[in-house]
Amino acid sequence: GESVGLHLPTLSVQEGDNSIINCAYSNSASDYFIWYKQESGKGPQFIIDIRSNMDKRQGQRVTVLLNKTVKHLSLQIAATQPGDSAVYFCAESFGNFNKFYFGSGTKLNVKP
Amino acid sequence: DVKVTQSSRYLVKRTGEKVFLECVQDMDHENMFWYRQDPGLGLRLIYFSYDVKMKEKGDIPEGYSVSREKKERFSLILESASTNQTSMYLCASSGEGGHTEAFFGQGTRLTVV
């Protein structure tokens, strides 16, 4: 992982719109990726994962896209709801111990 | 429901004190982790353990040590707390092998005065 600036990027969307949160990861050897959601005062919660042998994976209202060529990960949230307001982190890992490296996070703000 | 439980939500300690942060998981997981979280820096790995009595340094181990005497419990120790260790501390656990999610506790906000 790498440290980034002190300012947390913020994405503001209208309720009902689709959200796209982007993440650049650092290690070309990473073979497993997770998106986590962290609400205020809570620990991170798993949203969706993807292995490096895939380029897209869908869950309930969420889709993760992986572009290994440019080391880029994105999280798409369909029909964003107020309950989706949180900080979203991408995490990368490689090897057998699930040692994750986290990005600095993006704050999603959903306007009613 | 899977559970990772950290013993304290909030702690205030004095500079120079020895501080113990405790974490217990009930999922029989082999791997356990301690992260610290600071604004704008995401989560940074302090130490992890892949088995009882085994430990490996993460990215920022200086000033910390860990103990894993039982599979379900992983303790983070600040030998002599300093103000720059004021932070949110997050414990996590995951199953054996790769490609499995890590489950997090609710975090301990430590303030060193």
Chai-1 contact restraints between the chains, C-beta under 6 A:
chainA,res_idxA,chainB,res_idxB,connection_type,confidence,min_distance_angstrom,max_distance_angstrom,comment,restraint_id
A,S3,B,L41,contact,1.0,0.0,6.0,A-B,restraint_1
A,L6,B,G40,contact,1.0,0.0,6.0,A-B,restraint_2
A,L8,B,G40,contact,1.0,0.0,6.0,A-B,restraint_3
A,Y32,B,H99,contact,1.0,0.0,6.0,A-B,restraint_4
A,I34,B,E101,contact,1.0,0.0,6.0,A-B,restraint_5
A,K42,B,Q106,contact,1.0,0.0,6.0,A-B,restraint_6
A,G43,B,L90,contact,1.0,0.0,6.0,A-B,restraint_7
A,G43,B,F104,contact,1.0,0.0,6.0,A-B,restraint_8
A,G43,B,G105,contact,1.0,0.0,6.0,A-B,restraint_9
A,G43,B,Q106,contact,1.0,0.0,6.0,A-B,restraint_10
A,G43,B,G107,contact,1.0,0.0,6.0,A-B,restraint_11
A,P44,B,F104,contact,1.0,0.0,6.0,A-B,restraint_12
A,F46,B,E101,contact,1.0,0.0,6.0,A-B,restraint_13
A,N96,B,G97,contact,1.0,0.0,6.0,A-B,restraint_14
A,N96,B,G98,contact,1.0,0.0,6.0,A-B,restraint_15
A,F97,B,N31,contact,1.0,0.0,6.0,A-B,restraint_16
A,F97,B,Y50,contact,1.0,0.0,6.0,A-B,restraint_17
A,N98,B,N31,contact,1.0,0.0,6.0,A-B,restraint_18
A,N98,B,S94,contact,1.0,0.0,6.0,A-B,restraint_19
A,N98,B,G98,contact,1.0,0.0,6.0,A-B,restraint_20
A,N98,B,T100,contact,1.0,0.0,6.0,A-B,restraint_21
A,N98,B,A102,contact,1.0,0.0,6.0,A-B,restraint_22
A,K99,B,F48,contact,1.0,0.0,6.0,A-B,restraint_23
A,F100,B,A102,contact,1.0,0.0,6.0,A-B,restraint_24
A,F102,B,G42,contact,1.0,0.0,6.0,A-B,restraint_25
A,F102,B,L43,contact,1.0,0.0,6.0,A-B,restraint_26
A,G103,B,G42,contact,1.0,0.0,6.0,A-B,restraint_27
A,S104,B,G40,contact,1.0,0.0,6.0,A-B,restraint_28
A,S104,B,G42,contact,1.0,0.0,6.0,A-B,restraint_29
A,G105,B,G42,contact,1.0,0.0,6.0,A-B,restraint_30
